[in-house]
Each structure stands twice: as structure tokens, then as C-alpha cells.
Amino acid sequence: MKLKRIGHVAICVEDVKRAAEFYKNLGMDLVWQDPDWAYLKAGEDGLALLSPSYEQAGAHFGFVFDDRAEVDRAYDRLKQADIHLTKIHEHRDGTASFYGRDPDGNWFEYLYEPVPAKVEA
């Protein structure tokens, strides 16, 4: 398995709406927003904004895959290597992912994106 790219970075924010407006004003496109998280893009690169109530994971970086089977295979391989992983989760925006921790406790995510996300009008 060869990683294609780092697709996004996720940061923790106090106010998702305020932070989304700030990054939109910097030139990013808003792709998805809920009360507890938002996702913006600058070209192919993403920024996730996580509220204090977001429960999946804290600040992290995410590797993007366009084939769900690749994510499943990566999960099995990393689990066999005894890497701390969460279960694969189906997200409300149509993506699926799992999170893991590196030896220093930093979170990473393997994320399946089925199609390029469309920007809201």
C-alpha cells in the first residue's frame, strides 16, 4: 500500500461557525458544516474544524483514498501491526474512515472520499 497524499488537517476550534467564516475569508471553500464540525477546501487540500463537542477524534491529519477497499485493506494491515485504531466509521457526509495513533500519541485518519466534494452555494 502506498499513500497518495495527505488530504486534510483537522484543528480544534471554540466556535465552528466563526472559524468557518474566517477560513472562507482567507479564500477557502466551505464544503460541509454542522454544529460540531466543518470542512473546507483549498484546491485538493482540506481543513476540518472540530468543535469541543466533536467526539470522533481530536486534532489530526488525514490521508485520503478514493477506493473504499483500500481503506479496508489498510485497516486490516495496521491492525495486524498492533497499531492503536478506532473502528471504521461511516460519516454523515458519505465518507468513511478510521483513526489511529502514532507512537507519540498523535492522531491520523485514513479517509475514503467517494467523489470530490461539491462546494455549497
C-alpha positions in Angstrom: 0.0 0.0 0.0 1.3 3.4 -1.0 -0.2 6.6 0.4 -1.3 9.0 -2.2 -1.4 12.3 -0.3 -2.3 14.0 3.0 -5.8 15.2 2.2 -6.6 17.3 5.2 -5.6 18.7 8.6 -8.1 18.9 11.4 -7.8 21.5 14.1 -9.8 22.2 17.3 -11.8 25.5 17.4 -14.1 27.0 20.0 -16.7 28.3 17.5 -17.2 26.3 14.3 -19.3 29.0 12.5 -16.9 31.8 13.4 -13.8 29.7 12.3 -15.5 28.6 9.1 -16.2 32.3 8.2 -12.6 33.2 9.0 -11.2 30.5 6.7 -13.7 31.3 3.9 -12.5 34.9 4.1 -9.0 33.6 3.6 -10.1 32.1 0.3 -11.2 28.5 1.2 -14.4 26.9 0.0 -16.9 25.6 2.5 -17.8 22.0 1.7 -19.8 20.9 4.8 -20.9 22.4 8.0 -22.7 21.0 11.0 -22.9 22.5 14.5 -19.9 20.4 15.7 -17.6 20.4 12.7 -17.0 21.9 9.3 -14.9 21.0 6.3 -13.3 23.5 3.9 -11.0 23.0 0.9 -8.3 25.0 -0.9 -8.0 23.1 -4.2 -7.5 19.5 -3.2 -6.4 20.2 0.3 -8.8 20.2 3.2 -9.2 21.7 6.6 -11.5 20.2 9.2 -12.7 22.4 12.0 -13.7 20.4 15.2 -15.7 21.8 18.0 -15.2 20.8 21.6 -18.2 18.5 21.3 -16.9 16.6 18.3 -16.5 13.0 19.5 -14.6 11.1 16.8 -11.0 12.4 17.3 -9.1 15.5 18.2 -6.6 17.4 16.1 -5.2 15.1 13.4 -4.1 14.8 9.8 -5.9 12.6 7.2 -4.7 10.5 4.3 -7.3 10.4 1.5 -8.2 7.3 -0.6 -10.7 7.1 -3.5 -11.2 3.4 -3.1 -13.1 2.0 -0.1 -11.4 -1.4 -0.4 -8.0 0.3 0.1 -9.1 1.7 3.4 -10.4 -1.7 4.5 -7.1 -3.4 3.5 -5.1 -0.7 5.3 -7.2 -1.1 8.4 -6.5 -4.9 8.4 -2.8 -4.4 7.8 -2.4 -1.7 10.5 -4.5 -3.7 13.0 -2.2 -6.7 12.4 0.8 -4.5 13.1 -0.8 -3.8 16.6 -1.3 0.0 15.9 -4.0 1.6 18.0 -7.0 2.1 15.8 -10.7 3.1 16.1 -13.3 1.1 14.2 -14.2 2.1 10.7 -16.9 4.8 10.8 -19.5 5.7 8.2 -19.7 9.5 8.3 -22.8 11.6 7.7 -21.2 13.2 4.6 -20.9 9.9 2.7 -17.2 9.3 3.6 -15.8 6.5 5.8 -12.7 6.4 7.9 -10.8 5.2 10.8 -8.4 6.9 13.2 -5.1 5.7 14.6 -2.4 6.9 16.9 1.3 7.1 16.1 3.9 6.1 18.7 3.8 9.6 20.2 0.0 9.7 20.5 -0.7 11.9 17.5 -3.9 11.1 15.7 -4.1 10.3 12.0 -7.0 9.3 9.8 -7.4 7.1 6.7 -10.4 8.6 4.9 -12.4 7.2 1.9 -13.8 10.1 -0.2 -16.1 8.5 -2.8 -16.4 11.6 -5.1 -14.9 15.1 -5.0 -17.0 17.1 -2.5 -19.2 19.8 -4.1 -18.9 23.4 -2.7 -22.1 24.8 -1.2 -23.7 27.8 -3.0 
